[in-house]
Amino acid sequence: MTRVLLVLLVLLVLGPVEGRRAQGRRTDPQESFPLDFSAVEGNRDSFMTQVKSLAQSLYPCSTHTLDQEMKLRILRNSTVTCNDGSPAGYYIKESRGSRRWLMFLEGGWYCFNKHTCDSRYQTMRRLMSSSKWPPTRTGSGILSPQPEENPHWWNANRVFVPYCSSDVWSGSSAKTDQNDYAFMGSQIIQEVIKDLVSLGLDSAKVLLLAGSSAGGTGVLLNVDRVSELLLDLGLGLVQVRGLVDSGWFLDNKQFRSSDCLDTMSCSPTDAIRRGVRLWRSVVPERCSRAHGGEDWNCFFGYKVQPTLKSPVFVVQWLFDEAQLAVDNVHLTGQPVQESQWRYIQNLGSELRNTLRNVPAMFAPACLSHEIITRSFWMDVHVKGTSLPRALQCWDRSLRNHGNSTQAPPRGCPLHLIDSCPWPHCNPTCPSVRGQEMSGVQFLTHLGFDVQRVAQQQGMEPHTLLGMLSNGP
């Protein structure tokens, strides 16, 4: 039986492995590139499908499918809690034999004073308490266990850390008789890492600390601290890297200034300035020094990223919905005014400038927020390359050189940013939530003047519309 199994596995590895993507999913010949079977983790969907079929044929008595859900574990250190004092924790699905770990930080805004925290507790309690967390979670996107949805990280040890500290993963303040809420996001991350060491992280080769929105900013604030913690624990050989999704915010001037009354009306700068004091935030030491102890600066990607030692991959929509919301640009109802349209275009230009010197990045010209845990994360392309492929190119550029970035393999880009200047000018952008209209219709809704822009570009209007519909 062993010999038969070996022969079958050899035939699987040497045979065709590209297969077909899930029915209805966009295909792109540029997505095809050689597989790396060294850790059996870079392979494609058909390879895993065949292996599963083989396993089922070898064990006919076992008819149940493998449990792929992540299971809840409460932190061993019970003094590190959520906002309301309930125990913090994490979800985990171990992958025996894999030396790669993916730890994801959930997002969900923040609160920065008693009023905003009380309101948050009434309306979004799951982001402040663990009292109603379900016993299991199912991952999607980069947390999916299915190779057809997650071609590069499906076989990693997957950890999901729920956000229940409301402090952009930065706080170190416990709940006391004087403090109504705890803010312990930074300590939660540290305690999760300590717990994972006994579950196999001590033999890891790579730990990818990922996060979306506030979780993405949390990656920037904590990736070096995680690396330092592992070094202190005698695990300095573990390569710690960061993946920042939709957490690269700007401290720019709002479209319309407003009083700092709640999370959505308060400018990011004002909110973070107040929050840092309430949360007793811990920020990267080198960033704090670079900004003269004004630690609020370290919550903005373009200010903190240059001070980091760990390699970081940045994923950022050029027209981020959350950024526009806190800048008081609202895109529902009537078409936007010309001044709003100019503000939106300038926002994309400013964001593009802040990303110019980031070594590894993926920045589509879309109006959206978060992507790496979305089921459509494979469908968005920049210059013909999808996000999963760009991440694999980045991983390959680091693989043989520790955490020192080297030139990626030829035809394997990892610095990708759209050059077209309008929201949704990339035809692979996801549909706009709450807007039942095509990309061209949405641009018109935003105030996009096809006739005028076509004239500026020296082309016929129908040619410009074709480019917007099908891509340049």
N, C-alpha and C positions, 0 to 999 in steps of 0.2 A: 504493500500500500504506500509506503514511504517513497519508493522509487517511482511509482505512478504519479504521486503528488508532485515530485520534483520535475518529472518530465512535463506535466501539465503546466506548471508554473513557468518553466523555461519557454514553452511554446507561447504562453500568454505574453511574456516579456518581449520575446523576439517577434511576435506577430504584430498585426496592426493595432495601434493603441489610440489613435486619434478619435475614432468613433464620431458619433453625431451629438450635437448639443440637444437639449430638451426641445421637443417639438414647438415650433413657433418662435424660438429664440433667434435673434439676429446672428448671422454668421459672417465672419470676416476672414478672408484668406491670410491676412497679415497676422492673425492671432496664432497661427500654427508655428511652433518652434520645438526643438528637441526636448525630450523629457529627461529628467534626472532621477534615476531609480536608486540613488545612493541611500536615501532614507525612506523610499517608497512614499514620498509625499508630494512630488511635483507632477504626478501622473494625472491622466485625463479620465473622463467619466466611464468610457467603455472598459478600461482596465479594471476599475473597481467593480463594475457590474459583473464582469466575468469572474473575478475573484470571489464575489459574494455567491454567484451561482455555483462555483466549484465547492465552496465551503458548505453550501446547503446540500449538494450531492454527496459529500463525504459524511455528512451528519444528517441522514434522512429522518432520524427520530426527532430532530429539533426543528419544529415548524414555526416557532415564534421568531419575530425579527429582533435584531439586536437593539437594546435600549440605548437610544442616542440622546436622551434628554440630560440636561445638566441638573444636578441635585443640590438642594440647599444645605449649606453647612454654616453653623453659627460660629463666630470667632471664639477661640479658646480664651482669649483675654476679654472677660466680660466688662471690664471698665471702659472699653472703647465702644461707644454707642452711637445710635442714630440721634437725630435732633431731640426726640422726646424721651430719651433714656432707654428705649428698647434696644435689644442687642443687635449689633451690626453683623454682617455675614457675607457670604458669596455663594454662587452656584458653580459647580464643577462637573465636567465630564472628562475623566482620565482616559488617556490613550496609551495603553501599555506598550512599551517598546519605543515610543516616540520621545526624542530628546528636545522637542520644540514645544514651547508653551506660549499660549496667547491669553493675555489677561486684559479684559475689556472693562473700561470705566463708563458707566451710564451717564447721560447728560440730563438736563432739566432745569436750567436757569439757576436762580439763587434767591435768597432774601437777605436784607442788609440792616434791618432794624426791627424792633418789636412789632410795629404795625404790619410790615410786609411779611414777617414770619408768622404772625397770628393768622393773617389772611391765607397764606400758603398752607398752613396746617388745616384750615377749614376746607379748602378747595382741592389741595393736592397732597393729602396725608401720606399716600404711599411713598412720596419723595422725602418724608420726614420721619417715617416710622416703619419698623419691620413687622408690625403686629399682624398684617394681613398678606404678607408675602406668600406666594404659592410654594408648595414643596419642590416643584420642578419648573424648569424653563426650557423652551425649545429655541435653538439658535437659528438665525437666518443670515444671509450674506456671508461675511467672513467668519461668522460663528456657526455656520451650517456644517453638519457632518456629511453632507452630500457632495461628492466631487463635481457633479454637474453644475452645482451652484457655487461651489467654493474650491476651485481646482488646485489651489496651492496650500491651503491651511486646513483642509477637511480632516486630516489625520493628526492634528496637533492636540495636545492637552488644552482644553478650552475652559476658561474661567470668566464668569460674568459677575462683576461687582455692582450691586444695585446702589444707586445714588440716594442717600438718606441723610446727608449732612448739610445740604443747601449752601455750601461754602466754596464751590468750584474746586472741591477736593484739596482744600488748602488749610483747613482749620486745625487748631490744637486746644480748643476750649471745652472743658467738661461741663456738664449740667450740674448746677449747685443750687442752694437755696436762693442765691442772689441772681443766678442766671436761669431764665426759663427754658433755654434750649442749649443743647450741646452742639458744638461745631468741631467735628473731629475727622474731617475727610482725609487729611494728610496721614493721621495715625491709623485710620482704617486700612489704607493702602499698605502701610508698614506691617500691620498685624496679619493681613492676608498673605503677604510674602512669607512671613515667619511660619504661618500654618502650612503653606504649600511646600516648604522645605521637607517636611516629614512625609509628604505625599508624592515625592519624586522630583521636585524642583532642584534638589541637590545634585542630580545627575543630568540636568538640562544643559544643552549647548546654547540655545537661543531663547530669550524671553522677549516677546513683543508686547509692550505695554501700549494698548490702543484705547481710544475713547472718542466719543462723538459729542459735539456741542460743548457744554460745560465739562464733559468728560475729556474732550480733546484738549481744552485748555489745561485740565488736570494732568494730562500726559506731559505737557510742557513744564509744568510746575514740579513734577515728581519723578521724571525719568532718571535724572541724575541721582536723586536721593535713593531710588530703588537700586541702582547700580552700586552706590556706596554702601547700602545695607548688606547686599550680597557679598561685597568685599569684606565687610566686618564679620560676616558669618563664615568666612573662609571659602566663599564660592565665587572668587574673582574671575574664574574661567567662564562663567555664564555671560554670554554677550547680550547686553540689555539694549533694546532699541525702542523707538517711539513711533507710533502712527497716530497722527492728529487729524481728525475728521471734523470739519466745520467748527473748529475752535480757534481760528485765526482771526480774532476780532480787531477792529480799528478803534482807536480813541479819537475819532474825528469829530468835527462839529456837526451837531444834529441839523437836519433839514429845517425843522422848526424847534426852537428851544422851548422847554417846558419845565415846570417845577418838578422837583424830585419827590413825587408823591407815592409812586409804586414802581414795581420792577420794570414795567413796559415804558413808562413815561420818563424814567430817570436815565440820563445819559450813562453809557458804560463807565466813563471816568468817575462821575459822581458816585455811582452805585458801588464801584469797587473801592474807592477811597473810604467810604463808610463801612463797607463790609470787612475790609482788612483789619480794622480796629475791633469790630465785633467778633470776628472769627479767630483772632490771634493767628493770622495766617503765617504759614511757613513757606518761604519762596527760595529758589536756588540762591545759594550764598553769593556766587559770582555775579548774578544779575542784581542782587540787592546792592552789592558794592558798586557795580557799574552805574547805578542810578542814585547813588548817594543816600541809600537807606529809604528812598521813596518806593516802598515795595509794591505799590499799586501798579507801577510800570510793568512789572513782571507778569501781569495777566494778559499782556498784549503780545501776540506771537512775534511780531517783527522786532520787539525789544528784548525778549527773553531768548529766542532761538540762537542768536549769535553767541550767547554766553554759555551754551550747553556743551558738554563734552560728548554725550551720547548721540549717535546718529538718529535723525528724525526724518520721517517722510510726512509731508504735509498734503492733505487733500482738502481743497477749499473751493466751493462755488464762488465764482467771481461776483455774483449778485446774490449774496446770502440773505435769505428771508429774515433770519433773526437779526442780522445787522441792520437791515432796512427797517425792521419793526422798532428797534430801540433808537433809530435815527428819525422816527416819526414820519416815515414814508409808508403810506397805506395804499395798497393796490386793489382794493375792492371797491365796488360801486362805479362811479363815473370815471371816464378816462382821465389819466393824470394830466396835470398842467405842464406847460413847457418847462417851467422851473424845476418841477419834480423830475421830468425826463432828463434834464441836464445833470441834476444831482445824481440820479441813478447811473448815468454813463460815467460821471466823474468818480463815483464810488468804485466801479470796475477798474478804472484806470489807476486809482490810488492803491487798490488791493494788488493789482498786477505789479506795481512798482515795489511794494513791500516784499513780494515773492521773488524778485529778480535774482537775488543771490542765494536762494534756498537750493541746496544741491539736488534734492529729490522731492518731486512734487507732481500733483495732478490737479489742474485747475480748469474746469470747464466753464464756459460762458453761459451759465444757466441760472435761473431763479429757482432756488431750492434750498433745502437745509438737511444735512446729514445724508450719508450714502452707504457707508461700509457695512451696515447691518440691514440694508434694504435688499429685497429680493431682486431688484433691477440693477444691482451694482455692477453687473457684468455688461450691461447694455450701453452704458455711456462711454463714448470714445473721445479722446482728444488726439487729433492728428493721426487717426487710424489705430490708436492703441487703447485698449481697455484698462481700467484701473487694476484688476487682478494681474494683468500681464506686467504693468508698470511696477507693481509691488514685487513681482517675481524677479524682474530685472534688477531692482534695488537689492533684493536679497542675494542675488548672484554676485553683484558688485562687492558685497561685503563677505561673502561666504568663505573665501580662502584667505582673507586678510583681517580676521577678527572684526573690529568695528571701524576699520579704516576704509573709506570709500575708494574703490578703484573704478576704472573705466568699465562700464558694463559690456557684455558681449555685443558684437556688431549687430545692428538692427534690433537692439533691445533697449529702447529709450526709458529714462527714468526722470527726465525733467520736461514735463508736458504742461503747456499753458495755452489756452485759446488766444488767438490774436484778434478775432472779430470782436467789435466793440459794443454789441447790444445784448440785452438779456434774451436768452433762448435763440441766439443766432447759430448755435450748434444744433444740428438737426437730430442728434441723439439724446438731447436733453429729456429728462422725464417730464410727464405731463404736469402742468401747474395745478396744484391742489385747489379745488373749489372753482376752477375755471374750465368750463366745457367749451374749449375753442382750440383751433390749430395754433401752431407757433406764430404764423404770420398774423392771424387774427389777434393773438395776444399782444404782439408788438404794436399793432394798430391801436389796440386798447390802451397801451402805455403811452401812446402819442407819437409813435414812429411814423414819420412822413416818408412813404416810399418814393414819391415823386422827387422830393427835395434831395433825399440821400442818394438816389440813383443819379441825379444830375451832378451832385458833388463828386461822385465816383466815376463820372464819364461813361455811364452805361444806360441802357434802356431799362425802364421800370420792370418789365416782365423778366429781364435777365436777373435783376436783383431778387425778385420774388422767387425765381427758380433756385437761386443760390441759397436763399433762406429755407426753402422747403426741402432741398436735397443735399445741401452742403456744398461749399465751394470746391 
